Amino acid sequence: MALFGNAHTVDPVKAQSEYGRLLGHGEQVHAAYTLIRDTMLFTDRRLIMVDKQGITGKKVEYHSVPYRSITHFAVETAGHFDLDAELKIWISGNPTPLQKTFTKGVDIYEVQAILTQFVAR
């Protein structure tokens, strides 16, 4: 599930409003990132990956990952020739990680710190 292209942060309040129907009672969005058409939401309960599919993007898959099911994760920083950073997340029971690619528009260390905050609880 790797993506390429521009990535940027999204205001958590805006994400809370836009994706409110996905959230449980009292669940709060703490950080959000948009990668081309897809979005990653870090809430106080889980990681939500919004995957817009097809040419029009009208078909959408919402992948919900409770933090307790994340066994480990890795970040790969951008280099001189490879300008993209990558986040890999391993889910309990699945040997293949979920992968997301970020351009230099997003601080991968910030993404890693947010994930650490919730997974290490």
Phi and psi restraints in degrees (value plus and minus 20) as a CYANA .aco file:
   2 ALA   PHI    -112.0   -72.0
   2 ALA   PSI     125.0   165.0
   3 LEU   PHI    -147.0  -107.0
   3 LEU   PSI     130.9   170.9
   4 PHE   PHI    -147.6  -107.6
   4 PHE   PSI     130.7   170.7
   5 GLY   PHI     104.6   144.6
   5 GLY   PSI    -185.4  -145.4
   6 ASN   PHI     -93.4   -53.4
   6 ASN   PSI     114.4   154.4
   7 ALA   PHI    -144.3  -104.3
   7 ALA   PSI     124.1   164.1
   8 HIS   PHI    -172.9  -132.9
   8 HIS   PSI     140.5   180.5
   9 THR   PHI     -97.3   -57.3
   9 THR   PSI     133.4   173.4
  10 VAL   PHI    -142.3  -102.3
  10 VAL   PSI     119.2   159.2
  11 ASP   PHI     -79.1   -39.1
  11 ASP   PSI     104.1   144.1
  12 PRO   PHI     -76.9   -36.9
  12 PRO   PSI     -53.3   -13.3
  13 VAL   PHI     -86.4   -46.4
  13 VAL   PSI     -61.4   -21.4
  14 LYS   PHI     -85.3   -45.3
  14 LYS   PSI     -63.2   -23.2
  15 ALA   PHI     -83.8   -43.8
  15 ALA   PSI     -59.2   -19.2
  16 GLN   PHI     -78.9   -38.9
  16 GLN   PSI     -62.9   -22.9
  17 SER   PHI     -90.1   -50.1
  17 SER   PSI     -66.0   -26.0
  18 GLU   PHI     -87.6   -47.6
  18 GLU   PSI     -56.8   -16.8
  19 TYR   PHI    -130.9   -90.9
  19 TYR   PSI      -0.1    39.9
  20 GLY   PHI     -75.0   -35.0
  20 GLY   PSI     -51.7   -11.7
  21 ARG   PHI     -86.6   -46.6
  21 ARG   PSI     -40.4    -0.4
  22 LEU   PHI    -105.1   -65.1
  22 LEU   PSI     -36.0     4.0
  23 LEU   PHI    -110.8   -70.8
  23 LEU   PSI     125.2   165.2
  24 GLY   PHI     -96.3   -56.3
  24 GLY   PSI     149.1   189.1
  25 HIS   PHI     -77.4   -37.4
  25 HIS   PSI     101.5   141.5
  26 GLY   PHI      61.1   101.1
  26 GLY   PSI     -23.1    16.9
  27 GLU   PHI     -90.6   -50.6
  27 GLU   PSI     116.7   156.7
  28 GLN   PHI    -141.4  -101.4
  28 GLN   PSI     117.4   157.4
  29 VAL   PHI    -102.4   -62.4
  29 VAL   PSI     105.1   145.1
  30 HIS   PHI    -120.7   -80.7
  30 HIS   PSI     -47.2    -7.2
  31 ALA   PHI    -178.0  -138.0
  31 ALA   PSI     132.2   172.2
  32 ALA   PHI    -169.1  -129.1
  32 ALA   PSI     126.3   166.3
  33 TYR   PHI    -156.5  -116.5
  33 TYR   PSI     119.6   159.6
  34 THR   PHI    -128.9   -88.9
  34 THR   PSI     112.9   152.9
  35 LEU   PHI    -144.0  -104.0
  35 LEU   PSI      82.8   122.8
  36 ILE   PHI      36.6    76.6
  36 ILE   PSI    -125.4   -85.4
  37 ARG   PHI    -122.7   -82.7
  37 ARG   PSI     -33.8     6.2
  38 ASP   PHI    -109.9   -69.9
  38 ASP   PSI     141.0   181.0
  39 THR   PHI    -157.2  -117.2
  39 THR   PSI     125.5   165.5
  40 MET   PHI    -137.9   -97.9
  40 MET   PSI     107.2   147.2
  41 LEU   PHI    -134.8   -94.8
  41 LEU   PSI     107.3   147.3
  42 PHE   PHI    -123.3   -83.3
  42 PHE   PSI      86.8   126.8
  43 THR   PHI    -120.5   -80.5
  43 THR   PSI     159.0   199.0
  44 ASP   PHI     -95.1   -55.1
  44 ASP   PSI     -26.3    13.7
  45 ARG   PHI    -138.9   -98.9
  45 ARG   PSI     -48.5    -8.5
  46 ARG   PHI    -183.9  -143.9
  46 ARG   PSI     150.6   190.6
  47 LEU   PHI    -122.2   -82.2
  47 LEU   PSI     108.1   148.1
  48 ILE   PHI    -135.6   -95.6
  48 ILE   PSI     105.4   145.4
  49 MET   PHI    -130.4   -90.4
  49 MET   PSI     101.6   141.6
  50 VAL   PHI    -121.4   -81.4
  50 VAL   PSI      93.8   133.8
  51 ASP   PHI    -133.2   -93.2
  51 ASP   PSI      82.7   122.7
  52 LYS   PHI    -100.4   -60.4
  52 LYS   PSI     110.9   150.9
  53 GLN   PHI    -137.7   -97.7
  53 GLN   PSI     139.5   179.5
  54 GLY   PHI      57.8    97.8
  54 GLY   PSI     157.5   197.5
  55 ILE   PHI     -87.4   -47.4
  55 ILE   PSI     -61.4   -21.4
  56 THR   PHI    -105.9   -65.9
  56 THR   PSI     -41.3    -1.3
  57 GLY   PHI      56.3    96.3
  57 GLY   PSI      -7.3    32.7
  58 LYS   PHI     -95.3   -55.3
  58 LYS   PSI     -48.9    -8.9
  59 LYS   PHI    -105.5   -65.5
  59 LYS   PSI     106.5   146.5
  60 VAL   PHI    -151.6  -111.6
  60 VAL   PSI     113.3   153.3
  61 GLU   PHI    -126.1   -86.1
  61 GLU   PSI     111.4   151.4
  62 TYR   PHI    -129.1   -89.1
  62 TYR   PSI      91.5   131.5
  63 HIS   PHI    -122.6   -82.6
  63 HIS   PSI      94.9   134.9
  64 SER   PHI    -124.4   -84.4
  64 SER   PSI     103.5   143.5
  65 VAL   PHI    -141.8  -101.8
  65 VAL   PSI      85.5   125.5
  66 PRO   PHI     -82.0   -42.0
  66 PRO   PSI     117.7   157.7
  67 TYR   PHI     -77.4   -37.4
  67 TYR   PSI     -52.4   -12.4
  68 ARG   PHI     -86.1   -46.1
  68 ARG   PSI     -39.1     0.9
  69 SER   PHI    -109.2   -69.2
  69 SER   PSI     -24.8    15.2
  70 ILE   PHI    -101.0   -61.0
  70 ILE   PSI      96.7   136.7
  71 THR   PHI    -104.0   -64.0
  71 THR   PSI     -58.2   -18.2
  72 HIS   PHI    -187.2  -147.2
  72 HIS   PSI     148.5   188.5
  73 PHE   PHI    -168.6  -128.6
  73 PHE   PSI     142.5   182.5
  74 ALA   PHI    -162.0  -122.0
  74 ALA   PSI     127.8   167.8
  75 VAL   PHI    -140.4  -100.4
  75 VAL   PSI     123.5   163.5
  76 GLU   PHI    -142.1  -102.1
  76 GLU   PSI      99.3   139.3
  77 THR   PHI     -96.5   -56.5
  77 THR   PSI     142.3   182.3
  78 ALA   PHI     -92.7   -52.7
  78 ALA   PSI     133.0   173.0
  79 GLY   PHI    -136.7   -96.7
  79 GLY   PSI    -186.4  -146.4
  80 HIS   PHI     -89.7   -49.7
  80 HIS   PSI     -60.2   -20.2
  81 PHE   PHI    -121.2   -81.2
  81 PHE   PSI     -51.3   -11.3
  82 ASP   PHI    -118.5   -78.5
  82 ASP   PSI      82.3   122.3
  83 LEU   PHI    -104.8   -64.8
  83 LEU   PSI     -23.2    16.8
  84 ASP   PHI    -117.7   -77.7
  84 ASP   PSI     124.4   164.4
  85 ALA   PHI    -123.2   -83.2
  85 ALA   PSI     136.3   176.3
  86 GLU   PHI    -152.9  -112.9
  86 GLU   PSI     121.8   161.8
  87 LEU   PHI    -136.2   -96.2
  87 LEU   PSI     108.7   148.7
  88 LYS   PHI    -140.2  -100.2
  88 LYS   PSI     113.4   153.4
  89 ILE   PHI    -147.7  -107.7
  89 ILE   PSI     103.3   143.3
  90 TRP   PHI    -117.4   -77.4
  90 TRP   PSI     109.8   149.8
  91 ILE   PHI    -124.3   -84.3
  91 ILE   PSI     119.7   159.7
  92 SER   PHI     -70.7   -30.7
  92 SER   PSI     110.1   150.1
  93 GLY   PHI      65.4   105.4
  93 GLY   PSI     -21.4    18.6
  94 ASN   PHI    -146.3  -106.3
  94 ASN   PSI      95.2   135.2
  95 PRO   PHI     -94.0   -54.0
  95 PRO   PSI     -36.3     3.7
  96 THR   PHI    -117.7   -77.7
  96 THR   PSI     105.5   145.5
  97 PRO   PHI     -95.7   -55.7
  97 PRO   PSI     133.7   173.7
  98 LEU   PHI     -96.9   -56.9
  98 LEU   PSI     117.9   157.9
  99 GLN   PHI    -146.1  -106.1
  99 GLN   PSI     118.2   158.2
 100 LYS   PHI    -153.5  -113.5
 100 LYS   PSI     118.2   158.2
 101 THR   PHI    -130.0   -90.0
 101 THR   PSI     113.5   153.5
 102 PHE   PHI    -139.0   -99.0
 102 PHE   PSI     119.6   159.6
 103 THR   PHI    -104.1   -64.1
 103 THR   PSI     157.8   197.8
 104 LYS   PHI     -85.6   -45.6
 104 LYS   PSI     -25.7    14.3
 105 GLY   PHI     -89.6   -49.6
 105 GLY   PSI     -34.0     6.0
 106 VAL   PHI    -140.8  -100.8
 106 VAL   PSI     115.4   155.4
 107 ASP   PHI     -99.4   -59.4
 107 ASP   PSI      84.3   124.3
 108 ILE   PHI     -82.5   -42.5
 108 ILE   PSI     -47.7    -7.7
 109 TYR   PHI     -87.2   -47.2
 109 TYR   PSI     -54.5   -14.5
 110 GLU   PHI     -86.6   -46.6
 110 GLU   PSI     -63.4   -23.4
 111 VAL   PHI     -80.7   -40.7
 111 VAL   PSI     -64.7   -24.7
 112 GLN   PHI     -82.9   -42.9
 112 GLN   PSI     -60.9   -20.9
 113 ALA   PHI     -85.2   -45.2
 113 ALA   PSI     -60.0   -20.0
 114 ILE   PHI     -84.2   -44.2
 114 ILE   PSI     -65.5   -25.5
 115 LEU   PHI     -83.3   -43.3
 115 LEU   PSI     -61.9   -21.9
 116 THR   PHI     -79.4   -39.4
 116 THR   PSI     -63.1   -23.1
 117 GLN   PHI     -74.7   -34.7
 117 GLN   PSI     -62.1   -22.1
 118 PHE   PHI    -108.5   -68.5
 118 PHE   PSI     -56.8   -16.8
 119 VAL   PHI     -92.3   -52.3
 119 VAL   PSI     -54.4   -14.4
 120 ALA   PHI    -100.1   -60.1
 120 ALA   PSI     -14.6    25.4
